[in-house]
Amino acid sequence: LGLRADWTRVFAEAAKLDKALEIDCYPDRQDLNVSLLKLARAAGTRISLGTDAHHPWQLEFIHLG
């Protein structure tokens, strides 16, 4: 289940290009797990937390991040 990728390479390239990875903090999304976030952090990749809210009530999901 989930996206398969060469995460070490993805995170290294994101860091090299100064791009952030987005975590949506929305319950139905399949975001990066904690292990992958630690790998991203080790690579120097920036992480962006957001709600991906499409309605005002969805802003409450930020606490899931």
C-alpha positions in Angstrom: 0.0 0.0 0.0 1.3 3.4 -0.8 3.7 5.0 -3.2 7.0 3.3 -3.7 10.0 5.5 -4.5 13.7 5.8 -3.9 13.0 8.1 -1.0 16.6 8.8 -0.2 17.0 10.1 -3.7 13.7 12.0 -3.6 14.6 13.7 -0.4 18.1 14.5 -1.5 16.9 16.1 -4.7 14.2 18.1 -2.9 16.8 19.4 -0.5 19.2 20.2 -3.4 16.5 22.1 -5.2 15.3 23.8 -1.9 11.8 22.3 -2.3 9.5 21.4 0.6 7.5 18.3 1.0 3.9 18.9 1.9 2.1 17.0 4.7 -1.6 17.7 4.4 -2.7 16.7 8.0 -6.0 15.5 6.5 -7.3 12.2 7.9 -8.0 10.7 4.4 -4.7 11.5 2.9 -1.8 9.1 2.7 1.1 11.3 3.9 4.7 10.3 4.7 5.0 8.1 7.8 7.3 9.0 10.7 10.2 6.9 9.4 10.1 8.7 6.0 9.9 12.0 7.7 13.0 11.2 9.7 14.8 10.3 6.5 13.7 13.5 4.9 14.9 15.5 7.9 18.3 13.7 7.7 18.5 14.8 4.1 17.8 18.4 5.0 14.5 18.4 3.2 12.0 21.1 4.3 8.6 20.0 5.4 5.4 22.0 5.0 2.4 21.3 7.2 -1.1 22.3 6.1 -4.7 21.2 6.2 -5.5 21.1 2.4 -8.8 22.6 3.7 -11.5 23.0 1.2 -14.0 24.2 3.8 -13.5 26.3 7.0 -14.3 23.4 9.3 -11.4 21.4 7.8 -8.9 23.8 9.3 -9.3 21.8 12.5 -7.2 19.0 11.0 -4.0 20.9 11.5 -3.6 19.3 14.9 -3.2 15.9 13.1 0.1 17.2 11.8 
